[in-house]
Amino acid sequence: MAKAFTEDDDALLAELGVDVEVKKAVSRTPREERIIAGFEEIQRFSEEYGRTPEHGEARDIFERLYAVRLDRIRELQECRDLVESLDHQNLLSGSAATQPCDADELDDDALLAELGIEVEAPPITELKHVRSTAEKKAAENIAKREKCEDFETFKPLFEKIQKELDAGLRETRKFELKAEIEPGRFFIVGGQKAYVAEMGETTLTDQGRTDARLRIIFDNGTESNMLMRSLQRALNADGDAGRRITEPSAGPLFSDQTIDGDEASGMIYVLRSKSDHPLVAENRELVHKIGVTNMSVEKRIAGAHLQPTFLMANVDVVATYELYNINRTKLENLIHRIFEPARLDIEIMDRFGRPVVPREWFLVPLYAVNKAVEKIKDGTITDYEYDPGQARLIRRG
């Protein structure tokens, strides 16, 4: 057994130039110890897998929590300073993906909660074996996701949402506010569409924040009764991938009468060509150009015989529909997508002898165009597709 140094030993070592000063043990607060313990968990993950933890639904729940924790440590200067000397893996060299937060504005409990670390911790010597509150809650939420027994009731809603997204009637936007979470709203979380089917009674948390129990239906046929704040955290943890799906932008798109405050957006026009091209001449009553313009149709078709988009020929205007408060580009794309199966395959030489393939001409009867406009008006167009064989709109599926 090694003997302790005596005063004579110390003197001898001092004579030899050996530093005999005993380093003082660093005294840390419980808060600092817990932050360090949380960082060490991330380090152990990095050592085991050879990389930093990453976000994403495909990742293990604990990896995603470690990724969020690492983001917070990177952005909070107090935390960076505390663990920087321990960072032999250069984990702090990356950039944080979450919203910035000033550690000075947080008390001990709030800061540790931001880091996903258990606030009421057991003795310091046991901390490295403790699962954080955030980990427990996240695991609980995952465990509560179960098969949705009445999914057939919700399946048509998801199908309709996808059609409206494809048609441009709905959009996805980055999730921003908890207030956006309401019954009837759709979100994208972890790569899945999520529908808020029900919301329980609103309560207040210990921090004075509102919360409520939700019934969330997912498009893979599962459901969860997670809390509103749990859904909010999941959406925020997904970064830009956490999205909300907007309400349909097209209610009644057209109106015979304007309402105060309505602003004219343009005109759908349907044209018939006077071209002597054999394909056009043989199908004169079926070949139609369908477009959308923000100018008068007369001005739009001026000089048609000089433009390949008009088949280098004059045209007759056979139908127009006035628009109010509508995104013209999206609407035109929607109409062209509906009639894509009947798009006219034709090549025209422009006035310089160069070949051009116009894209807005279709082999469709006028009544089919009228029917499509009616379906756009009542918001049911995404339930239909055009069948060239029957020369009419048919219900999908």
C-alpha positions in Angstrom: 0.0 0.0 0.0 1.4 3.4 -1.0 2.4 5.6 1.9 1.3 9.2 2.2 3.8 11.9 1.5 5.5 13.5 4.6 6.7 17.0 4.9 10.2 15.8 4.2 9.0 14.1 1.1 7.3 17.3 0.0 10.5 19.3 0.6 12.6 16.8 -1.4 10.2 16.8 -4.3 10.1 20.6 -4.3 13.9 20.6 -4.4 13.6 18.4 -7.5 11.2 20.8 -9.1 8.2 18.5 -8.9 4.9 20.2 -8.3 3.3 18.8 -5.1 0.4 21.1 -5.0 -2.8 19.2 -4.5 -5.5 20.3 -7.0 -8.7 21.3 -5.4 -11.8 19.4 -6.4 -14.1 21.4 -8.5 -17.3 22.1 -6.7 -20.4 22.1 -8.9 -24.0 22.8 -8.3 -26.6 20.1 -8.7 -27.9 21.9 -11.8 -24.4 21.8 -13.3 -24.0 18.2 -12.5 -27.2 17.3 -14.2 -26.3 19.2 -17.3 -23.0 17.4 -17.4 -24.7 14.1 -16.9 -27.0 14.8 -19.7 -24.1 15.7 -22.0 -22.3 12.5 -21.0 -25.3 10.5 -22.2 -24.9 12.1 -25.6 -21.2 11.3 -25.5 -21.9 7.6 -24.8 -24.4 7.5 -27.7 -21.7 9.1 -30.0 -19.1 6.6 -28.8 -21.4 3.6 -29.4 -22.7 4.6 -32.9 -19.8 6.7 -34.1 -21.9 9.8 -34.9 -23.9 12.5 -33.3 -27.6 11.8 -32.6 -29.9 12.9 -35.4 -33.5 14.1 -35.7 -36.2 12.2 -37.7 -39.0 9.8 -37.2 -36.8 6.9 -38.5 -34.5 7.4 -35.5 -34.9 5.8 -32.1 -36.9 8.0 -29.6 -33.9 8.4 -27.3 -31.6 9.4 -30.2 -34.1 12.1 -31.2 -34.2 13.3 -27.6 -30.4 13.4 -27.4 -30.4 15.4 -30.7 -32.8 18.0 -29.2 -30.7 18.1 -26.0 -27.5 18.6 -28.0 -29.0 21.4 -29.9 -30.0 23.2 -26.7 -26.5 22.7 -25.2 -24.9 24.1 -28.3 -27.0 27.3 -28.3 -27.0 28.0 -24.5 -23.6 29.6 -23.8 -23.7 28.7 -20.1 -24.1 25.0 -21.1 -21.4 25.2 -23.8 -18.9 26.7 -21.3 -19.8 24.0 -18.7 -19.1 21.0 -21.0 -16.6 22.4 -23.4 -13.6 20.9 -21.5 -15.3 17.5 -21.7 -16.0 17.6 -25.4 -13.3 15.3 -26.7 -15.6 14.2 -29.6 -16.2 17.8 -30.9 -19.9 17.4 -30.4 -20.3 21.2 -29.8 -18.9 22.1 -33.2 -22.2 21.6 -35.0 -25.0 24.2 -35.2 -28.3 24.1 -33.2 -31.5 23.4 -35.1 -33.9 24.7 -32.5 -35.1 28.2 -31.6 -32.5 30.2 -29.6 -33.0 30.7 -25.9 -31.3 32.9 -23.3 -30.2 30.8 -20.4 -30.1 33.8 -18.1 -33.8 34.1 -18.4 -34.4 30.5 -17.2 -34.4 29.3 -13.6 -32.8 26.0 -12.8 -35.9 23.9 -13.4 -36.8 25.7 -16.6 -33.3 25.4 -18.0 -33.1 21.7 -17.2 -36.5 21.2 -18.7 -35.3 22.9 -21.9 -32.5 20.4 -22.0 -34.8 17.5 -21.4 -33.1 16.5 -18.1 -34.9 15.3 -15.0 -35.3 18.2 -12.6 -35.9 16.2 -9.4 -32.8 14.1 -9.7 -31.6 11.3 -7.4 -28.1 11.5 -5.9 -25.4 12.8 -8.2 -23.6 9.5 -8.3 -26.6 7.8 -9.9 -27.4 10.5 -12.5 -25.8 8.7 -15.4 -28.3 5.9 -15.0 -31.4 8.2 -14.8 -33.8 8.6 -17.7 -34.9 12.2 -18.2 -38.4 13.5 -17.8 -38.5 14.3 -21.5 -37.4 10.7 -22.3 -40.0 9.2 -20.1 -42.8 11.4 -21.5 -41.7 10.8 -25.1 -41.6 7.0 -24.5 -45.0 7.2 -22.9 -46.4 9.0 -25.9 -45.0 6.4 -28.3 -46.3 3.6 -26.2 -49.8 5.1 -26.2 -50.0 5.0 -30.0 -52.2 2.1 -30.9 -54.3 0.8 -33.7 -57.2 3.0 -34.6 -60.2 0.7 -34.5 -62.5 3.0 -36.5 -59.8 4.1 -39.0 -62.2 3.5 -41.9 -64.1 6.5 -40.7 -61.0 8.7 -41.1 -59.3 7.1 -44.1 -61.5 9.1 -46.7 -60.4 12.3 -44.9 -56.7 11.5 -45.5 -57.4 10.6 -49.1 -59.2 13.8 -49.7 -56.5 15.8 -48.0 -53.9 14.2 -50.3 -56.0 15.0 -53.4 -56.3 18.6 -52.4 -52.6 18.9 -51.7 -51.9 17.4 -55.2 -54.4 19.8 -56.7 -52.9 22.8 -55.0 -56.1 23.6 -53.0 -54.2 23.0 -49.8 -50.5 23.8 -48.8 -48.1 22.7 -46.1 -46.5 25.4 -44.0 -44.0 25.3 -41.2 -45.6 24.7 -37.8 -45.2 27.8 -35.6 -47.8 28.3 -32.9 -49.6 26.0 -30.4 -52.8 27.9 -31.2 -52.8 26.2 -34.6 -53.6 22.9 -32.9 -57.4 22.6 -33.0 -59.9 19.9 -33.7 -60.3 19.3 -37.4 -56.7 20.4 -38.3 -54.2 18.3 -40.1 -50.4 18.3 -39.5 -47.4 16.4 -40.7 -45.3 15.1 -37.9 -42.5 12.5 -38.2 -43.3 12.1 -41.9 -47.0 11.1 -41.2 -50.2 13.1 -41.6 -51.9 13.6 -38.3 -55.5 14.6 -37.8 -56.8 16.2 -34.6 -60.0 14.3 -34.1 -60.9 15.4 -30.6 -59.7 17.8 -27.9 -60.5 17.4 -24.2 -61.0 20.1 -21.6 -58.3 22.8 -21.6 -56.2 22.8 -18.4 -53.3 24.9 -17.0 -49.9 23.4 -16.4 -47.8 24.2 -13.3 -46.1 26.9 -15.4 -49.4 28.5 -16.2 -49.5 27.3 -19.8 -52.7 25.8 -21.5 -52.8 22.2 -22.4 -55.4 19.6 -23.4 -55.6 15.9 -24.1 -56.0 15.2 -27.8 -57.1 12.3 -29.9 -54.7 12.2 -32.9 -55.4 9.9 -35.8 -52.4 9.1 -38.1 -52.6 8.2 -41.7 -50.9 4.8 -41.0 -54.0 3.6 -39.1 -52.8 4.3 -35.6 -53.9 6.8 -33.0 -52.6 8.5 -29.8 -54.1 10.4 -26.9 -51.1 12.7 -26.5 -51.2 16.1 -24.9 -51.4 19.3 -27.0 -47.9 20.3 -25.7 -46.5 16.9 -26.7 -47.7 17.3 -30.2 -46.3 20.9 -30.2 -42.9 19.5 -29.1 -42.9 16.8 -31.7 -43.7 19.3 -34.4 -41.0 21.6 -33.2 -38.5 18.8 -32.9 -39.0 17.9 -36.6 -37.7 21.3 -37.6 -38.8 22.4 -41.1 -40.4 18.9 -41.6 -42.9 19.7 -38.9 -45.8 21.1 -40.9 -49.4 22.2 -40.7 -51.7 21.6 -43.6 -53.7 24.7 -44.5 -57.4 24.9 -45.1 -58.6 24.6 -48.7 -57.9 27.8 -50.6 -60.8 27.3 -53.0 -64.3 27.6 -51.7 -66.7 28.9 -54.3 -64.2 30.1 -56.9 -66.6 31.9 -59.1 -69.6 34.0 -58.6 -72.2 35.6 -60.9 -72.2 38.6 -58.5 -69.3 40.2 -56.7 -69.3 41.0 -53.0 -67.9 44.2 -51.5 -64.3 43.7 -50.9 -63.9 41.0 -53.6 -61.0 41.7 -56.0 -61.2 40.4 -59.6 -58.3 38.0 -60.2 -58.7 37.2 -63.8 -60.5 35.0 -66.3 -60.6 31.4 -67.4 -61.0 31.3 -71.2 -61.8 28.5 -73.6 -60.8 29.0 -77.2 -61.4 27.2 -80.4 -58.8 27.3 -83.2 -59.3 28.3 -86.8 -56.1 26.5 -87.8 -56.1 24.5 -91.0 -53.8 21.9 -89.5 -55.3 18.5 -90.4 -55.5 17.3 -86.8 -57.3 20.5 -85.7 -59.5 20.6 -88.8 -60.7 17.1 -88.2 -61.6 17.7 -84.6 -62.6 21.3 -84.7 -65.4 21.0 -82.1 -63.2 19.1 -79.6 -59.9 20.9 -79.8 -59.9 23.6 -77.1 -57.3 25.8 -75.5 -57.9 26.3 -71.8 -56.1 29.1 -70.0 -56.2 31.7 -67.3 -55.3 35.4 -67.7 -55.3 38.5 -65.7 -56.0 40.7 -68.7 -59.0 40.9 -71.0 -59.4 37.9 -73.2 -59.5 40.1 -76.2 -56.1 41.5 -75.3 -54.8 38.1 -74.6 -55.7 36.7 -78.0 -54.6 39.7 -80.0 -52.1 38.6 -82.7 -53.0 35.0 -82.1 -52.0 34.1 -85.7 -48.4 35.1 -84.9 -48.1 33.0 -81.8 -47.4 29.2 -81.7 -49.2 28.9 -78.4 -52.3 29.7 -80.4 -51.3 27.3 -83.2 -50.3 30.2 -85.4 -54.0 30.9 -86.2 -56.8 33.1 -85.1 -59.2 31.7 -82.5 -62.9 32.0 -81.4 -63.7 32.6 -77.7 -66.3 29.9 -76.8 -66.5 30.3 -73.0 -65.1 32.6 -70.2 -65.4 32.4 -66.4 -64.5 35.4 -64.2 -62.4 34.8 -61.1 -62.4 36.5 -57.7 -59.7 36.2 -55.0 -58.0 33.2 -56.7 -54.4 32.2 -57.3 -54.5 32.1 -61.1 -51.4 30.0 -61.6 -52.5 27.2 -59.2 -56.0 27.2 -60.8 -54.6 26.9 -64.3 -52.3 24.0 -63.2 -55.2 22.3 -61.6 -57.3 22.5 -64.8 -54.5 21.3 -66.9 -53.8 18.4 -64.6 -57.5 17.3 -64.8 -57.4 17.2 -68.5 -53.9 15.9 -68.9 -55.1 12.5 -70.3 -56.7 14.4 -73.3 -53.8 16.9 -73.9 -53.4 17.5 -77.7 -50.1 16.1 -79.0 -49.3 18.5 -81.8 -46.2 20.3 -83.1 -46.3 23.7 -84.8 -43.7 25.7 -86.6 -43.3 29.2 -85.4 -42.8 32.1 -87.8 -39.0 31.5 -87.8 -39.5 27.8 -88.8 -38.7 26.4 -85.4 -40.8 23.5 -84.0 -42.9 24.3 -80.9 -45.2 22.0 -78.9 -48.1 24.0 -77.4 -49.2 22.6 -74.0 -52.6 24.2 -73.4 -54.7 22.5 -76.1 -56.9 19.5 -75.2 -59.2 17.2 -77.1 -62.3 17.7 -74.8 -65.9 18.7 -75.5 -67.0 22.0 -74.2 -69.6 20.4 -71.8 -66.7 18.6 -70.0 -65.0 21.9 -69.4 -68.2 23.4 -68.1 -68.6 20.4 -65.8 -65.1 20.8 -64.5 -65.7 24.5 -63.7 -68.9 23.5 -61.8 -66.9 21.0 -59.7 -64.2 23.6 -59.0 -67.0 25.9 -57.8 -68.4 23.5 -55.3 -65.0 22.2 -54.2 -65.4 18.6 -55.3 -63.1 18.7 -58.3 -60.4 16.6 -56.5 -62.9 13.7 -56.4 -63.0 13.5 -60.2 -60.8 12.8 -63.2 -61.2 13.0 -66.9 -61.8 9.8 -68.9 -61.0 10.4 -72.6 -62.7 7.2 -73.6 -66.0 8.4 -72.1 -65.3 12.1 -72.9 -66.5 13.1 -69.4 -65.5 13.5 -65.8 -65.8 10.4 -63.7 -65.5 10.0 -60.0 -62.1 8.7 -58.9 -61.8 5.1 -57.8 
